[in-house]
Amino acid sequence: MATVLDFEKPIIDIQNKIEELRQLSENSGLDLEDQIESFEKQAEDKKKELYSTLKPSQKLQIARHSERPKFLDYVHIMCEDFIELHGDREGMDDRAIIGGIAKLNGKPIMIIGIQKGKSTKENLEYNFGMPQPQGYRKALRLFKHANKFKMPIITIIDTPGAYPGIKAEETGQGAAIAMNLREMSKLSVPVISIISGEGCSGGALGLAVSNVVMMLEHAYYTVISPEGCASILWRDAGKFADAAEALKITSKDLLELGIIDEEIVEPLGGAHTDHVETAKAMKEAILRALENLSKMSSEELRIQRYDKFRKMGKFIES
């Protein structure tokens, strides 16, 4: 049974009414098609109205939806001939970060992303999408491989943050992320990042120092989770909705602030309602960005990437 988000209940009530009318029509032989069509239009209108006026805290629920497409779903729909490359060559293969060589419309690319699971077993395998230092080191190895062989790099990000466990700290979590930030800024090939669900903290940024940063419509991108922010500011994680509003975590806010470059529109109801349509929109956005970036030299790509991040942020002296 599909997961229903709390704000979707008015639509579900109408859909239940439609199902009741269908069963009544079938059992009694009455022609109720006009009434059913009226309720279907009502449900569609309600859905459009609802999804055009979502609050940041509601987008948060969609970004975390259990049926939302995962990294490997996008890879298998968008790409051909994906070959996964394993390990950081220092002793571990962190399954939270997956990457490899693939073809996009017949052209070779390096595609790297943060993977979440669809079941408890898979979530344990992928550590709930929370990478460890070895995952960032694996990504860095693949970045350098792509750079050497002049392959564009695509990263797809969906993480509540880097893994905060003691072992991760002991093996250099902060240093691994910092190394990625530095080395990504120096890459001489086009780099495109997409925030596909959750984009939290340095765990997300460690794969997102890119020439073009895009977001799916109902994803979020933030320096800290709204729950974490509320816990720090108000000592109450329950105030996450207020924090989500203040943090400006949505694609529209971040587009306006110049943090991202493009919003990718999702199917009505969210990416989880149509994986193929979402992947198709994502692929089209990637191909457009690659076409633009292909006109730039290696030096221009580095300068553009550096300048892009240096321009972020404003301050006022009073």
N, C-alpha and C positions, 0 to 999 in steps of 0.2 A: 504494500500500500504506500502511495506517495506521501512524503512528509508535507504537512500543511503548516504554513507559518501563521502566527496568530492574526496578523493584519489581513490575511487572505480569507478569513472565515465568512465575510459577507458574500464573496464570490462562490464559495463552497456551498453556502445555503441555497443560492440560486441554482447551482448545478444539481444539488440534491432534489430540488423541486422539479427540475427538468426530467430527472431520472424517474421520479414518482409518476409524472404525467405520461412518460413513455410506457411504463409498466401498466398504468391504468388503461391506456389506449390499447395495449397488446391484450390485456386480459378481458376488457369489456367490448372491444371492437369499435369504440367511439373514435371519431376523427378529431384529434386534439392537436393537429399539426400547426394550426395558427397560433395556439397558446404556447406551444413548444418553441416556435420560431421567435415569438415575442420575448420569452424568457431568455433564449439564447442571445438575442441582441442586447437585452438588458445586462446579461453576464459579461458580454464583450465590452460594452460601454463602461461598465463598472470597473473592469480590469484595466482598461486604458486610462481611466481617471485615476485609479489607485496607483498604478505604476508610473504615472507622470508627476505624482506629488509625494513620492516616498521621502521620508525623513532619513537622515544619516544612520540612525539606529536600526531602521528597517532594511536599509541597504546592507548593513552589517549582517543581518540574518540571511539575506540572499547570498552574500559572499561566502558564508559558512555553510550553506545548504549541503546536506550529505550527498545529494544526487548531482551536485554541480560537476561538470567535466573536470577530470584530472589531467595532469601533464601528458601522460601516455595516451589518453584518449585523443587529445589534440594532435599528437605526433602521428598516430596511426590514421587519422582522418586527413590531415594536411599533407603529409610527406610520403615519399616512396623510399624503399630500400634503407630503412633505419637500421643502423648497426650500433648497438650500445657498446660504449667503452668503459671499462670498469677500473676502479681503484685510484688511489692517490700516489701509488708507487712508493709509499712509505709504510704500508702495512695494513690498510683497511679500505673496504669499499662501502662508503656511507650510502645507504639506499634512499635516504631522503633527497639526495641530489642525483639525478639521472641525466646522462648526456651521451651524445654520440654523433656520428656522421649520418646524414640523410640527404635526400634530394627533394628540392622544392621546385615544382615545375621542371624537373629534369636537371636542375643545377645543384651542385653540392653545397651543403651548408653544415655548420656545426650547430646543433640544437641542444640546449641544456635547460633543465627545469627542476623545480621542486615538486616532488610527488607526494600526494596523500593517498590513503587507502580508502577502499569502499566497504571494508568490513573490519571487525576488530583485529582479525589476524593480519590483514594488510596494513592497518594502521600501526600495528606493532612492528611490522617489517620496515615500514617507511618512517617510523618514529613520529607519527602524526604530522609529517611535513616540517619537522624541526631539524635542520641540518646540524651536524657536528663539524669540528675543524677539518676533519678528513674529507668531508663533503666539499667544503670550500677549496681545499687543496686539489681535490679531483677536478673541480670546475676550472681552477687556474691552469692545471695541466692541459685541459682541453682548449682553453682560450689560447694558450701558447701554441698548441698543435695547429689550431685553425689559423692563427697569425702566420705561422711558418708556411702553410700551404695555401695562403690567400683565400680562405673560405670565410664568407660572412658568418657572423655569430648571431643566433636568436636565443634569447632566454625567456622562459615563461615562469612566472613567480606566483606562488600561492603558499604563504607560510605565516603562521602566527608569530614567528620569530625564530632566531637561532636557538638551539637547545641550551637551556640554562643550567644543566647538570654539572656537578662537581668535576666529573671526568672530562667534560668538554672544556671547562676552565683550565684544568690541569694540563691539557694538551694544546692549549693556545687558541681558544675561540676568538678572542678579540684580535690577536695578531693575524690569524688566518683571514678574517674579514677585512682588516686594514690592508693586508697584502693584496687582496683582490681589488680593493678600491684603487690602490696605487697602480697596479699592473693593468687593470682595465682601461685606465685613463691613457695608457701608452700604446694601446693596440692600434695597428695600422690598417685594420679591415673594418668594414661597416659592422656596427653592433646595434641590435634592436632588442628592446626589452618590453614585455607585456605583463602587466599585473593582471592576473586572470581571476583572482579571488581575494585572499588576504595578502596584503603587502606590509608587513610589520617590521619596523625597526631596522637595525643594521643587518639582520638576517635576510631581509629583502634587498637592501641596498648593495649587499655583497655580490649580487648578480645583476645590478641595474645601472652601472656607470656606463651609459650607452649614448650613442648619437641620437637615437629616437626612443622615447619612453612612451608607451601607450597603455591604456587601461580599458578593460571591459567596463561597460556602463554601470554595473552593480558591484564592481570590485571596490576595495578601499585600500588606501596607501597612507601610511602614517608613521611617525617617529616612535609611537608607543601605542599599544592597544588602548581603546577607550576605557576598558576595565582597569588597566594598569594606571592610566592617567587619573581616573576617578579615585583610585585607592591612594594615590600620592597627594592629590590636591584636596580631597574632601574626606579622606580616610573611609570611603564608602564606595566599593565597587558597583553597588546598585545604582549609582548616579552615572552609569556609563553612557546613557542617552544624552545627558548634558555635555559630557566630555566629547562624544562623537560630533555633536553640533559645533563645539568650540574648536575642535582640532582641524576642521575643514578636510575631511578624509575622502570625500566623494570625487568622482572623475570630473564633474562640472566645476567644483571648487578649485581643484588642482590644475585644471586646464586654464582657468581664469588667472591663477597665481603664477602660471608659467612653470610649474613643476613637471607636468607631463605635456606631451605634444599632440596627443590625439585621444579621443574617446571612441571606442568601438561599440556600436550599438548592439545590444543583445535582443534575442527574440522576446516578444511580449510575454512577461511572466518570469523571465530570467533564463540564463544559459542552461539550467538544468532541464528546461522544457524541450530543448532541441539542441542536442550536442552537435549535430552535423551543421546546422545553420550557423551556430556560433563559431565553429571551426572555419567555416567558409568565409565568414566576415573577418575573422582574424587573419586568415591566409591572404585575403585581398589587401588588407591593411599592410601586412608585411611586404608583399610584392610591390606596392606603391612606394613604401619607404625605401626598399632596396633599389628601386629604379632611380630615385632621387639621389641616394647616397653613392650610387655607382658612378656618378658624374664627378665625384670628388677624388682628389689624389690622397695618398696615404697621409701626407702631412696635413692636408686640409681636414681630413677626418679627425685626426688627433686634436687639432686646434679647435675645431667646431665642438668636439666633445668636452674639452677643457673649458672653453668659454661658456658653454651651456650651463655647466654646474657652478662656475664662478659667478654667474649672473643671478643665481637664486638667492632670495632673501632680501629684505629691506629693513632698515632701521631708522628711527627718528630720534634725534637728540633734542632734549628740551631743557 
